[in-house]
């Protein structure tokens, strides 16, 4: 009995510590989203005022430098948004429902295609098994993987993106493939880390958080994520989700 009482007390203490840590994390997230964004907005806003109000008085180098300031404040804002999204993923409540994955994939692609620069972008969605999951989060998975596929096929004359999947054992397996610039498999372990990039920012935009978000979402669903690629021959990203029957 004494041992049980001690164990119960430890559980209570650990639970209290965890709740306190979560509150601190929430406070930090609030601070990041509000306190850090305010000076960024000020820097961006005043830079814009200088560019517009003193345009005729600035030489080309002055205009360029002010535009560099604006570009970097906007990148910093995007970085803050992505980090907040990543931090919230571990805590937000998940709403499970049946998802028709092929319909969702087509819908996400249509959203992304509207802002894509490629005109010759071919998209092929195979028949995909439906799944039980959080629709908003799985939407984010497809959006991040497809936007990467669109980005890394830009140098191609004929860009092709394929989404497919199949059932195997107790899980459903899905993939997003492209014929873009690909990557060297010796760097595959760097793909899903925060701020990890295999290409320079001069080649392709991005801050290296998108795949980390995908990884976190798939983990929360109890699935797996991996990638295959070859330089200049494209890449394929695979993820699994537990079969819907297991969710009851």
N, C-alpha and C positions, 0 to 999 in steps of 0.2 A: 504493500500500500504506500509506504513511504517513497519507494522508487517511482511508482506511478504518479504520485503527487509532485515529485521533483520534475518528472518529464512533462507533466501538464503545465507546470509553472514555466519551464523553459520554452514550451510551445507558445504560451501567452506572451512571454517576453520577446521572442523572435517575431511573433505576429505584430506586436506593437512597434518593434524596430522597423519592420517592413513597411507598415503603414506610415511611419514617420518619414522613411526614405522616399516613399511615393509622393508624400505631400511636398517634400523638398524638391523633388523632380518636377512636380506640377508648378511650383513657384518659380523654378528655374525656367521652365518652358514659357511661363507667362512673361517673365522678365525678358527672355530672348525675343519673344514675338512682339512685345510692346516697346520696351526700353531701348533695344538695339535698333529697331526699325525707325524710330523717330529721328535720330541723327542721320541715318541713311537717307531718309526722305528729304531732310534739310539740305544735305550735300547735293543730292540729285536736283532738287528744286532750284537752289541758288545757282547751280551750274547752268541749268536751263535758262534762268533769267539773264545771266551774263551773256550766254550765247545769243539769245534773241535780242537783248537790249543793246548790246555793244558789238553786234555782228560786223558792222562796217569798220569799227575801230580795231578789230582783232586781225592779226596776220594769220596766215594759214597754219603756222605752227601752234599759235595760241588756240585756234579753233580745234585743232587736232587733240591738243592736250586736254581741253575741256570735255571733248567727246570721250576721251579715254576715261576721265573721271566718271562721267555718267554711265559708261558701259560697265565699269567695275562696281559702281554702287548697285546697279541692277543685278549683276552677277552675285553680289553679296546678299542681296535680298532673296534671290532664288536659293542660294545656299542655306540661308536661315529657314526658308520654307521647307526645303528637303530634309534638313536635320530635325525640324519639328515633326514632320511626318514620320520620320524614322523612330523618333523617341516615343511618339504616341502609339505606334503599332503594337508595342508590347503591353499596352494597358487598355486600349479601347475594346469595348464589348463587341463581340462578333455576332452577326445576325445570319443564321444559316437558313437557306432556302434552296429550292432546286434551281439550277442554272442551266439553261440550254447554251452550251459552250460555243457551238458553231454560230448561233445567232449573235452572241455577245462578241465573238471575234470579228464578225463582219461589221457590227455596229462600231466597234472601236476603230477598225481600219478606216471606215467612212469618216469618222471624226478627224483622224490624223491626216488623211489624204487631202482634206480641204486646205490644209496649210503646208503641204509638202511641195517642194520646188520641182521635183521630178514630174515630167509629163508622161514618161514611158514606164510607169510603175505597174507591174503585173502582180495581182494578188489572188491566191488560190486557197480556199478554205475547204478542207476535206470534211467528211462527216465525223463529228466529234461526240464522244459519249457525254451525256449530261452528268452533272455532279451536284452534290449538296455542299454549299460553301457560302461565304459572305460575298454577295454579288459586287459590292463596291470595291472590295479588296481584290477580287479576281479581275475586275475591270482594270484596276491599277496594274496588275501583273501583265495583262495583255498590252495595255497602253505603253508601259515601259519597254517591254520586249519589242513591240512593233515599232515604236519610235526609234529605238536603236537600229533596228533592221532598215528602216527608211533612211536614217542618217548615214549608215555605213555602206549603203548601196548607191549613194549619190554619185560616186565617180564612175559607175557603170553606165554603159550606153543603154542596156536593157536590164532594169532592176526587177528582180523576182523575189517575192516573199510568199512563203507557204506555211500554213498552219494546219496541223494534223494531230491525230491522236488515236489511241486504241486502249482496250481494256486488257489487263494482265494480272492474274491472281486477285489480290485484294485491293488493287489500286488502278486508277485510270492514269494513263501517261499522255502528255500533250507536248507539242513542240512548236517552236517558231523558227523557221529556217530562212536564210537569205543567201544571195550569191554575191555578197559585198566583199569588203577588204579582208574579212576574216581575222584570225589571230593565231599566234604561235602557241601550240598546246603546252609548251613548257611554262607558260605564264597563266595556265588555267586556274591555279589556286589564288591568283590575285583578283580574279574577276568580280567576286562578290563582297570584297572588302570596301569599307567606306573610304572615299577619296582615292580609290585605286583606278588608274587609267592606263590603258595599253597604247593609247595614241596621244600625241601632243594636242594641246588646245588650238594650235595653229591649223592642225589638220581637221579636227572635228570638235565642235563645241561640247560642253558638258563639264560637270564637276565631280563625277564619280560616285554618285549616291544612288542612282536609279536601280542598279542591279542589287545593291545592298537592301533596298526596300523590297524588291521582288523576293529575295532570299528570306527576309523576315516574314513576309506574308505567307509564303509556302510553308515555312517552319510552323507558323501558328495554325495552319490547316493540317499539320501532321504529315506533310509531304516532303519530297526530296527535289533538289534542283542541281543540274549539272549542264555543262556545255561542251561542244565539240567544234573544232574549227581548223582551218588551214589558211595560211597567208595567201591573200588574193583569190581564194576559192570559196569564201563564204563561211558562215557560222550557223550553228544550230543550238538552240537553248531548249532543254527538256525540263519539264516539271511533272511531278506526280501529285495526285490527290486521292485520299481514301475513297473507295467506292461508296456511292450514295446509300447502299443498303446498310452499311455499317453505322450510318447516322440515325437510322430508324426513322 
